[in-house]
């Protein structure tokens, strides 16, 4: 069985989980006290006598950061622990750096991402995990973080799983849940997910998720005959699983390319784009999906397209000045098209995104990662040309919605108001569109 999405627990599944003995020993060492077995056992016995473990794992403890702190410090006080030790124990509990990722996590997540498998991290946690993934170079590989302290509820509440499925845009039967605890993680079964439980991860050398790769849906590649732009071969990466209303889904990639290239501006940009001298560049956004909408509805290919977007990725220089230099080169290169060609270095988007849209953005890891975060899945299309002249297309959500004139939200970064504003503007221009509403469970 292959899955289009994977939901992953964090502690004990992707990262090493400490034993109770390790937790207490680290806290004792930090304050210069005896951390040998007898001293550790004495602290654990005091916590157990106060009913500590049941209280620490109780309902709602991880659904609010304040509740989490109050519960832990309350247990330590009832156990008769002094303030210095109590503070140290809580600091160790909150130190996520003590939970290293298993060695196979990074390569496996990258392969899943490259296959267009959607990834959600579902964790009972009282602090934000995004910086941990960012520090490990993994933030751009995760589509959705469902964290209990942000949701106001925790596993086994089924909303932890259903909210993630909605945000990923998949149905329960299309997703696999992986965790290490039977009660909280195993509850995903009740939400309709295939669920696999494995022993808690105790060493970074243990294979945490390599076995996932045979279970993940694979992108397929297709060849395409020479196009009007002179491309020799076009490899189309996609993950189709549904049929287009009037024909098989297998025909859609070729139709997509035909329609996009009917817009002469797109042909020019794809032919000259390499002259900009930029890394990982793609023609994307309205230049592509709006051209398709136009041709499907009998309009001229370029009608209503306000600008043509070229995204690139250069993390070596994220200054405004470097990006502006590319903008000026593009203005000169495409001046004869009579259109506006917008240039954006996706490696610097996180520097200004929150100020403009009101929500923080983790640094993207590539141009394709940025495209994955468009406000609507229907917009997630891109084309580029390599040094050999071959065209490459990127369509992580396939083509069915695009050809059905269906606009579907992509609640992984962009806020609701951005999606709804874009949808309203596009429906005014293309009234034939069918707009799917923003999911109620996502703000």
C-alpha positions in Angstrom: 0.0 0.0 0.0 1.3 3.5 -0.9 0.3 6.7 0.9 0.2 10.3 -0.3 0.8 11.7 3.2 2.7 10.7 6.3 1.8 12.0 9.8 4.7 11.7 12.2 4.9 11.9 16.0 8.1 13.8 17.1 9.5 12.7 20.5 10.3 9.0 20.4 9.6 8.7 16.7 11.8 11.1 14.9 14.1 12.1 17.8 15.6 10.2 20.7 13.4 10.2 23.8 15.2 10.4 27.2 14.5 7.9 29.9 13.2 9.2 33.3 16.7 8.3 34.7 18.4 10.4 32.0 16.1 13.3 32.6 16.8 13.4 36.4 20.5 12.8 36.0 20.9 15.7 33.6 19.0 18.0 35.9 21.2 17.0 38.9 24.4 17.5 36.9 23.4 21.0 35.8 23.2 22.2 39.3 26.4 20.4 40.4 24.8 17.6 42.5 25.3 13.9 42.7 23.9 12.3 39.6 24.7 8.6 40.3 22.0 5.9 40.3 21.1 6.2 44.0 20.5 10.0 43.8 18.5 9.6 40.7 16.3 6.9 42.1 15.6 9.0 45.2 14.2 11.8 43.1 12.1 9.5 40.9 10.7 7.7 44.0 9.7 11.1 45.5 7.9 12.0 42.2 6.2 8.7 42.1 4.9 9.0 45.7 3.2 12.2 44.8 1.4 10.5 41.8 3.7 12.5 39.5 3.8 10.4 36.4 0.1 10.1 36.1 -0.3 13.8 36.6 2.5 14.7 34.2 0.9 12.6 31.5 -2.6 13.7 32.3 -5.2 15.1 29.9 -4.6 18.7 28.8 -1.1 19.0 30.2 0.3 19.7 26.8 -2.6 21.7 25.4 -1.4 24.9 27.1 2.2 26.1 27.9 1.0 27.6 31.2 -0.8 24.5 32.3 2.3 22.4 31.4 4.6 24.5 33.6 2.1 24.7 36.5 1.5 20.9 36.4 5.2 20.1 36.4 6.2 22.5 39.1 3.2 21.4 41.2 4.3 17.8 41.0 7.8 18.8 42.0 6.5 20.8 45.0 4.3 17.9 46.2 7.3 15.6 45.9 9.1 17.8 48.3 11.8 18.8 45.8 13.6 22.1 46.5 13.2 25.0 44.1 16.7 24.7 42.5 16.1 21.1 41.6 12.6 21.7 40.4 13.7 24.5 38.2 16.5 22.4 36.7 14.2 19.5 36.1 11.8 21.7 34.2 14.6 23.3 32.2 15.7 19.9 31.1 12.2 19.0 30.1 12.0 22.0 27.9 15.5 21.6 26.4 14.6 20.2 23.0 18.3 20.1 22.1 18.5 16.9 24.2 16.3 15.1 21.7 18.6 14.5 18.7 17.1 13.4 15.4 17.8 9.8 14.2 20.5 9.7 11.5 18.0 8.6 8.8 15.4 11.3 9.4 16.9 14.0 7.2 17.5 11.8 4.1 14.2 10.1 4.4 12.2 13.4 4.8 14.1 14.8 1.8 13.2 11.8 -0.3 9.5 11.9 0.7 9.5 15.7 -0.1 11.0 15.0 -3.5 8.3 12.5 -4.2 5.7 15.1 -3.3 4.5 13.1 -0.3 2.9 15.5 2.2 4.4 15.5 5.7 2.8 16.5 8.9 4.3 16.5 12.4 1.7 15.8 15.1 3.1 16.3 18.6 1.9 16.7 22.1 4.3 19.5 23.0 4.3 22.7 25.0 6.8 24.7 22.9 7.3 25.4 19.2 9.1 22.6 17.3 9.6 24.6 14.1 13.0 26.1 15.2 14.2 22.6 16.0 13.5 21.4 12.5 14.9 24.7 11.1 18.2 24.2 13.0 18.4 20.7 11.6 17.8 22.0 8.0 14.4 20.2 7.9 11.8 23.0 8.3 11.0 23.3 4.6 10.4 19.5 4.3 7.4 19.6 6.7 4.1 20.8 5.3 2.2 21.0 8.5 3.0 21.2 12.2 0.1 20.3 14.4 1.3 21.1 18.0 -1.0 20.6 21.0 -0.2 23.8 22.7 -1.2 25.7 19.6 -4.4 23.7 19.1 -5.7 23.8 22.6 -6.1 20.0 22.7 -3.8 17.0 22.6 -3.7 13.4 21.4 -5.7 11.2 21.7 -8.2 13.9 20.7 -9.1 13.0 17.1 -8.9 16.7 16.1 -5.1 16.5 16.3 -5.3 14.1 13.3 -8.3 15.4 11.4 -6.9 19.0 11.5 -3.7 17.7 10.1 -5.4 15.8 7.3 -7.4 18.9 6.4 -4.3 21.1 6.3 -2.5 18.5 4.1 -5.5 18.2 1.8 -5.8 14.4 2.0 -8.4 11.9 3.1 -7.7 9.5 6.0 -7.2 6.5 3.7 -4.5 8.4 1.9 -2.3 8.9 5.0 -0.2 6.9 7.3 0.3 7.8 11.0 3.6 6.8 12.8 4.1 7.0 16.5 5.5 5.3 19.5 2.7 5.4 22.2 -0.4 3.3 22.0 -2.9 5.6 23.7 -2.1 9.0 22.1 -0.7 7.9 18.8 -2.8 4.8 18.3 -5.9 6.9 18.5 -5.3 7.9 14.9 -7.0 4.6 14.0 -10.3 6.1 15.2 -9.8 9.0 12.8 -9.6 6.5 9.9 -5.8 6.4 9.4 -3.6 3.4 8.9 -1.4 3.6 12.0 1.9 2.1 12.9 3.5 2.1 16.3 7.1 1.3 16.9 9.3 1.2 20.1 10.4 4.6 21.4 13.6 5.7 19.7 16.6 5.5 22.1 19.6 5.9 19.8 20.3 8.1 16.8 21.8 5.2 15.0 18.4 3.3 15.1 16.5 3.4 11.8 13.6 5.7 12.6 11.9 5.9 9.3 13.9 4.4 6.4 11.2 1.7 6.2 8.7 4.5 5.2 10.1 4.9 1.7 8.5 1.8 0.1 5.2 2.9 1.6 5.3 6.4 0.0 3.7 7.2 -3.3 6.3 7.8 -6.0 6.3 10.7 -8.5 6.3 9.6 -12.1 8.2 11.0 -15.0 7.0 11.4 -18.6 8.7 12.4 -21.8 7.3 14.9 -24.2 8.0 15.6 -27.8 9.9 18.7 -28.8 7.8 21.8 -28.1 7.5 25.1 -29.9 10.3 26.5 -27.7 12.7 23.9 -29.1 13.0 21.8 -25.9 14.2 18.3 -26.5 12.5 16.6 -23.6 10.1 17.6 -20.9 10.1 15.7 -17.7 6.9 16.2 -15.7 7.0 15.4 -12.0 3.5 14.9 -10.6 1.4 12.6 -8.3 -1.9 12.2 -10.1 -4.4 9.9 -8.4 -7.7 11.2 -9.8 -9.3 11.5 -13.2 -10.0 14.6 -15.1 -13.7 15.1 -15.9 -13.4 14.4 -19.7 -10.5 12.1 -19.9 -7.8 10.2 -18.0 -5.5 12.1 -15.7 -2.5 10.7 -17.6 -3.3 13.1 -20.5 -3.3 16.2 -18.3 0.5 16.9 -18.1 0.8 17.1 -21.9 -2.3 19.3 -22.2 -0.9 21.5 -19.4 2.3 22.1 -21.3 0.5 22.7 -24.6 -1.7 25.3 -23.1 1.0 27.1 -21.1 3.2 27.4 -24.2 0.3 28.9 -26.2 1.1 32.0 -24.3 4.0 33.6 -26.2 5.3 35.5 -23.2 5.8 32.1 -21.4 7.8 30.9 -24.4 10.1 33.9 -24.3 10.7 33.7 -20.6 11.5 30.0 -20.7 13.8 30.6 -23.7 15.8 33.4 -22.1 15.5 32.7 -18.4 18.9 31.1 -18.1 20.5 34.4 -19.2 19.7 35.9 -15.8 22.4 33.7 -14.3 20.3 32.7 -11.3 20.1 29.4 -9.4 17.1 27.1 -9.2 14.9 29.4 -11.3 11.3 28.6 -12.2 8.5 30.4 -14.1 5.5 30.0 -11.8 2.2 31.2 -10.4 -0.4 33.1 -12.6 1.8 32.9 -15.7 1.0 29.2 -15.8 -2.4 28.5 -14.1 -4.0 31.7 -15.4 -2.9 30.9 -18.9 -4.6 27.5 -18.5 -7.8 29.1 -17.2 -7.8 31.5 -20.1 -7.5 28.9 -22.8 -10.0 26.6 -21.1 -12.6 29.4 -21.0 -12.0 30.7 -24.5 -10.0 33.8 -23.6 -6.7 34.9 -25.1 -3.9 33.1 -23.3 -2.4 36.2 -21.7 -5.7 38.0 -20.7 -5.9 39.3 -17.2 -2.3 38.1 -16.2 -0.9 41.1 -14.3 2.6 39.8 -14.1 4.9 36.9 -14.8 6.7 35.4 -11.8 10.2 34.0 -11.9 11.3 32.5 -8.6 14.9 31.6 -7.9 16.8 30.4 -4.8 20.2 31.9 -3.8 20.9 31.4 0.0 24.4 32.8 -0.5 23.2 36.4 -0.7 19.8 37.2 0.7 20.2 41.0 0.5 17.7 43.3 -1.1 20.5 44.7 -3.3 21.4 41.3 -4.8 17.7 40.6 -5.6 17.2 44.1 -7.0 20.2 43.6 -9.3 18.4 40.5 -10.8 15.2 42.5 -11.0 16.9 45.1 -13.1 18.5 42.5 -15.4 15.1 40.9 -16.0 13.5 44.3 -16.8 16.0 44.8 -19.6 15.9 41.1 -20.8 12.2 41.0 -21.1 11.4 44.6 -22.0 10.2 43.6 -25.5 7.4 41.5 -24.1 5.5 44.5 -22.9 4.7 42.7 -19.6 5.8 42.9 -16.0 8.2 40.1 -15.0 8.4 39.8 -11.2 11.6 38.4 -9.7 11.9 36.9 -6.2 14.7 35.2 -4.4 12.8 32.6 -2.3 15.8 32.3 0.0 15.0 35.7 1.6 11.1 35.5 1.8 11.2 34.7 5.5 12.9 38.1 6.1 9.7 40.0 5.1 6.8 37.6 5.0 5.5 38.1 8.5 5.5 41.9 8.2 3.5 41.7 4.9 1.1 38.9 5.7 1.0 38.7 9.5 2.3 35.2 10.0 6.0 34.0 10.3 7.5 31.9 7.6 10.4 29.5 8.2 13.2 29.8 5.6 12.5 27.8 2.4 14.9 25.2 1.4 14.5 25.5 -2.4 12.3 27.2 -5.0 10.1 24.1 -5.1 9.6 24.3 -1.4 8.4 27.9 -1.8 5.9 26.8 -4.5 4.6 24.1 -2.1 3.5 27.0 0.2 1.3 28.9 -2.3 -2.1 29.9 -0.8 -4.0 27.5 -3.1 -2.9 24.0 -4.2 -4.3 24.8 -7.7 -1.5 27.4 -8.1 1.4 25.1 -7.3 2.8 24.8 -10.8 6.1 25.7 -12.3 8.3 25.3 -15.4 12.0 25.7 -15.9 14.5 24.9 -18.6 17.9 23.3 -17.9 21.3 23.9 -19.5 20.6 21.3 -22.2 17.3 23.0 -23.2 15.0 20.5 -21.7 11.9 21.7 -19.9 11.0 20.5 -16.5 7.5 20.9 -14.9 6.7 20.8 -11.2 3.1 20.0 -10.1 3.1 18.6 -6.5 -0.7 18.4 -6.4 -1.3 17.2 -10.0 -3.4 18.8 -12.6 -7.0 17.7 -12.0 -8.1 20.7 -10.0 -6.5 23.1 -12.5 -8.4 21.6 -15.4 -11.6 21.4 -13.5 -11.3 25.2 -12.8 -11.4 24.3 -9.1 -9.5 26.5 -6.6 -8.5 24.6 -3.5 -6.9 26.1 -0.4 -3.4 25.2 0.8 -3.4 26.0 4.5 0.3 25.4 5.2 1.5 29.0 5.5 -0.6 31.7 3.9 -3.3 33.0 6.1 -7.0 32.6 5.4 -7.6 36.2 4.4 -4.9 36.0 1.7 -6.5 33.0 0.1 -10.0 34.5 0.3 -8.8 37.8 -1.2 -7.1 36.1 -4.1 -10.1 33.9 -4.7 -12.4 36.9 -4.8 -10.2 38.7 -7.3 -9.8 35.7 -9.5 -13.5 34.8 -9.5 -14.2 38.4 -10.7 -11.8 37.8 -13.6 -12.7 34.1 -14.2 -16.3 33.6 -13.0 -16.2 30.0 -14.2 -14.0 29.1 -11.2 -15.3 26.9 -8.4 -13.8 28.0 -5.1 -13.4 25.5 -2.3 -13.8 27.2 1.2 -10.9 27.5 3.7 -11.1 24.6 6.2 -12.9 25.6 9.4 -10.3 24.0 11.6 -7.5 26.1 10.3 -7.3 29.8 11.3 
